[in-house]
Amino acid sequence: MPTVRLELTDISGSVYSSVDCFSFYFEKESYTPYTSLNGTFYLNTAVANPKEVSFYIDEKKVHYGIIDTIDFCVGLSGKLMVKLKSKGFTSMLTQNQLEPGLKANVSLNSLMDSFINIPNVTHEDNSNTQNYIYVKKNSSMWDSIANLSYKLMGTYPYIEGTNTVRISPKANPKNVSLNNEKMLSYGIINDYTKIISDYHMQDINGDYSIYNLSNPAAYSRNIIRHKHIDLDRQYLYSPQDALVYKIAHSMRGFFSYYGEYQGYSGEDLSDTLTISGIITNARINRIEISGNAKGITTKCYTYFDSFFNQ
């Protein structure tokens, strides 16, 4: 059975470790720019000023992040328990804003290294340059990364490992192969909650009649959701591309396969999943790992949408 370990670090740098887990739930997803951990562990002592959390499965660090909430309590057993919720450091990419306006000759390297420094966040080495990106008022740093990723490569960015931003697929993916003997369950999910049927965007004069795009996949499912939006200056060179991107983003994860098995094989986003007789080497887009005293289970999802497994 896989082993798990929690490390709490306080503001002085002292580390408090526990291998005694009551339960945990870990999640990582392609369209969510951070890992998430919810867990309850037994600990020898309370930590006065906790700063950050690391979580390992079979000594592989799968989560490293800030603390959302943490509760040190004594239960009926009389043992000290720590209940915590944590997000990876890359979550702060959604909580920081760049100065609005035009940024010329931007690469992933310059975007990540030249504006806001976020602790423990790294990125793939990619110096490919886009002529410009436009940072909208109140948009997050992650919005700019997603904009750049789409313009450069037609991709959506994701998090590799604990806190590494990537915009290109993994070159040598690990494959997880499941058959009936290995699987606890498998299935198909259709998620239509985010689908938009029509976008209507203003032109430079405020007219909504020029830039419009309908989504046939929405209409074929009797989904009618119209959005009227301001001119997206991120795509001034080709305004219609803004609507293509927004329709594609609204379809994120709308169809997926999943397979669930006992244990954890070390897979990550952009690795691949094979389910015997169903899918072969499909990129993994969501990983859920849960565990308690009875063991660990892993569920891997592969999306088939505009950005993945096309």
C-alpha positions in Angstrom: 0.0 0.0 0.0 1.4 3.5 -0.8 2.7 5.5 2.0 1.8 9.2 2.6 3.5 12.0 4.5 2.5 15.5 5.4 5.0 18.2 6.2 4.0 21.5 7.8 6.6 24.3 7.8 6.3 27.3 10.1 7.5 30.9 9.5 10.8 30.1 11.2 11.5 27.3 8.8 10.9 24.4 11.3 9.3 21.3 9.7 6.7 19.2 11.4 6.0 15.8 9.8 3.2 13.2 10.0 2.8 9.8 8.3 -0.4 9.1 10.3 -3.2 10.0 8.0 -6.9 9.8 8.9 -8.0 10.8 5.4 -7.1 13.0 2.5 -8.3 14.2 -0.9 -6.0 15.6 -3.6 -7.1 17.1 -6.9 -5.3 18.4 -10.0 -7.0 19.6 -13.2 -5.9 21.0 -16.5 -8.1 24.1 -16.4 -7.3 24.8 -12.7 -4.0 26.5 -12.2 -3.1 24.8 -8.9 -3.2 21.6 -6.9 -5.6 21.2 -4.0 -5.3 19.2 -0.8 -7.9 18.6 1.9 -6.8 16.3 4.7 -6.8 15.2 8.3 -3.7 13.9 9.9 -2.5 13.0 13.4 0.4 15.2 14.7 2.5 15.2 17.8 2.3 18.9 18.4 0.3 22.0 17.3 2.2 24.4 15.1 2.0 28.1 16.2 2.7 29.9 13.0 2.3 27.4 10.0 3.4 28.8 6.7 3.2 26.1 4.0 2.3 22.5 3.3 4.0 19.7 1.5 2.4 16.3 0.8 4.1 13.2 -0.5 2.8 9.8 -1.8 5.5 7.1 -1.8 8.0 10.0 -1.3 6.9 11.8 -4.5 5.9 15.4 -3.7 2.5 15.9 -5.3 1.5 19.0 -3.5 3.4 22.1 -2.2 1.4 25.2 -1.3 0.0 27.8 0.9 -2.5 27.2 3.8 -6.1 28.2 3.2 -7.4 27.0 6.6 -5.9 24.8 9.3 -7.4 23.5 12.5 -5.6 21.8 15.3 -8.0 19.8 17.5 -8.2 16.9 19.9 -10.9 14.3 19.0 -12.6 11.6 21.0 -9.5 9.5 20.7 -7.5 12.1 22.7 -5.0 12.4 19.9 -4.1 15.7 18.3 -5.4 16.1 14.8 -4.7 18.7 12.1 -7.4 19.4 9.6 -6.2 21.5 6.6 -7.1 22.9 3.3 -4.3 24.0 1.0 -3.8 25.2 -2.6 -0.5 25.1 -4.6 1.6 28.3 -4.8 0.4 28.7 -8.4 -3.0 29.6 -7.1 -1.6 33.1 -6.5 -1.3 33.5 -10.3 -5.1 33.9 -10.2 -4.8 36.5 -7.3 -2.3 38.9 -8.8 -2.9 41.4 -11.5 -0.5 42.9 -14.0 -0.6 46.6 -14.8 -3.3 46.9 -17.5 -2.3 47.8 -21.1 -0.2 46.6 -24.0 2.8 44.4 -23.4 5.0 44.0 -26.4 7.3 41.1 -27.4 6.2 38.8 -24.7 7.3 35.2 -24.1 6.4 32.8 -21.3 9.9 33.4 -19.9 9.5 37.2 -19.8 5.9 37.1 -18.6 6.8 34.9 -15.6 10.2 36.4 -14.8 9.8 40.2 -15.4 6.6 41.2 -13.7 5.5 39.6 -10.4 7.7 37.2 -8.5 5.6 34.5 -6.7 7.5 32.2 -4.3 8.1 28.6 -5.4 6.5 29.0 -8.8 8.6 27.9 -11.8 7.8 27.5 -15.5 9.0 25.7 -18.6 11.8 27.4 -20.5 10.0 28.9 -23.5 11.4 32.0 -25.2 9.0 32.0 -28.2 7.7 35.5 -28.5 4.3 36.9 -29.3 4.2 40.5 -30.8 2.0 41.6 -28.0 -0.5 40.7 -25.4 -3.1 43.1 -23.9 -3.7 43.0 -20.2 -7.3 43.8 -19.4 -8.3 45.7 -16.3 -9.0 43.4 -13.3 -7.6 40.4 -15.2 -5.3 38.0 -13.4 -1.8 37.0 -14.2 -3.1 33.5 -15.1 -5.4 35.2 -17.7 -2.4 36.6 -19.4 -0.6 33.3 -19.4 -3.6 31.6 -20.9 -3.9 34.4 -23.6 -0.2 34.0 -24.5 -0.4 30.2 -24.6 -3.3 30.3 -27.0 -1.7 32.9 -29.2 1.6 31.1 -29.4 0.6 27.5 -29.5 -3.2 27.2 -29.6 -3.0 25.5 -26.2 -4.2 26.0 -22.7 -1.6 26.2 -19.9 -1.5 23.7 -17.1 0.5 22.9 -14.0 3.3 20.2 -14.1 4.5 18.7 -10.8 3.7 20.9 -7.9 4.0 24.5 -9.2 5.5 24.5 -12.7 3.6 26.4 -15.4 3.7 24.7 -18.8 2.1 25.7 -22.2 3.4 22.8 -24.2 2.4 19.1 -23.9 4.8 16.8 -22.0 7.3 15.4 -24.5 7.7 11.9 -23.0 4.5 11.1 -21.2 4.1 8.3 -18.7 1.3 5.9 -19.6 -1.1 4.4 -17.1 -2.7 1.3 -18.6 -5.9 -0.1 -17.0 -7.8 -3.2 -17.7 -10.8 -4.9 -16.0 -8.5 -6.6 -13.4 -6.9 -3.3 -12.3 -9.9 -1.0 -12.4 -12.3 -0.3 -9.6 -14.6 1.7 -12.0 -14.6 3.4 -15.4 -17.1 5.6 -17.2 -18.0 8.6 -19.3 -19.0 12.1 -18.1 -20.8 14.8 -20.0 -20.5 18.2 -18.4 -22.5 20.9 -20.1 -22.6 23.4 -17.3 -20.2 25.9 -18.9 -21.2 25.7 -22.5 -22.1 29.1 -24.2 -24.2 29.1 -27.3 -23.5 32.6 -28.6 -21.0 35.4 -28.1 -21.7 39.0 -29.3 -18.7 41.3 -29.0 -18.6 45.1 -29.4 -16.5 46.6 -32.1 -14.4 49.8 -31.6 -17.6 51.9 -31.9 -19.6 49.8 -29.4 -21.7 48.1 -32.1 -22.6 44.4 -31.2 -23.7 43.5 -34.8 -20.2 43.0 -36.3 -18.5 40.3 -34.2 -20.7 37.3 -33.4 -20.2 33.6 -33.1 -22.6 30.7 -32.5 -21.7 27.3 -31.1 -23.3 24.4 -33.0 -22.4 22.0 -30.1 -24.6 24.1 -27.8 -27.6 24.2 -30.2 -27.5 20.5 -30.9 -28.0 20.0 -27.1 -30.7 22.6 -26.8 -28.5 24.9 -24.8 -29.1 28.6 -25.3 -26.8 31.0 -23.5 -26.0 34.3 -25.0 -23.2 36.6 -23.8 -22.6 40.2 -24.8 -19.1 41.3 -24.1 -16.8 44.3 -24.5 -14.3 44.5 -27.3 -11.5 42.1 -26.3 -8.3 44.1 -27.0 -6.3 41.0 -26.5 -7.3 40.1 -30.1 -7.3 43.5 -31.9 -5.3 42.0 -34.7 -8.2 39.5 -35.4 -11.2 40.2 -33.2 -13.1 37.1 -34.4 -10.4 34.9 -32.8 -11.4 36.2 -29.4 -14.9 34.6 -30.0 -13.3 31.3 -31.2 -11.2 31.2 -28.1 -14.2 32.0 -25.8 -16.4 29.3 -27.4 -13.6 26.8 -27.1 -13.0 27.7 -23.4 -16.7 27.3 -22.7 -16.6 23.7 -23.9 -13.7 22.8 -21.6 -14.0 19.3 -20.2 -17.5 18.8 -21.7 -16.8 15.2 -22.5 -14.4 12.9 -20.7 -13.5 9.3 -19.9 -12.3 8.2 -16.5 -10.7 5.1 -14.9 -10.3 4.5 -11.2 -7.8 2.1 -9.6 -6.3 1.1 -6.3 -3.0 2.9 -5.4 -1.1 5.6 -7.2 1.3 5.2 -10.1 3.0 8.6 -10.1 1.1 10.1 -13.1 0.7 13.8 -13.7 -1.3 16.1 -16.1 -0.3 15.5 -19.7 0.7 11.9 -19.0 -1.5 9.4 -20.8 -4.2 7.0 -19.9 -5.2 3.7 -21.6 -8.4 1.9 -20.7 -8.4 -1.4 -22.4 -10.8 -1.5 -25.4 -12.0 2.1 -24.8 -9.1 4.7 -25.1 -5.4 4.5 -25.9 -2.8 7.0 -24.8 -5.2 9.8 -24.2 -3.7 12.8 -22.3 -4.7 13.0 -18.6 -6.5 16.2 -17.7 -7.7 15.5 -14.1 -6.4 13.5 -11.3 -8.2 12.8 -8.0 -6.4 10.8 -5.3 -8.2 10.0 -2.0 -7.1 7.9 0.9 -7.7 6.7 4.4 -6.7 3.7 6.6 -8.1 1.3 4.0 -5.8 2.5 1.3 -5.5 4.9 -1.6 -7.5 5.2 -4.8 -6.7 7.2 -7.9 -9.2 8.4 -10.6 -7.8 9.8 -13.9 -9.9 11.7 -16.4 -9.2 12.4 -20.1 -11.0 15.4 -21.7 -12.0 15.4 -25.3 -12.5 19.1 -26.1 -11.1 21.9 -28.1 -7.7 22.0 -26.2 -7.0 18.3 -25.4 -7.2 15.0 -27.1 -8.5 16.4 -30.3 
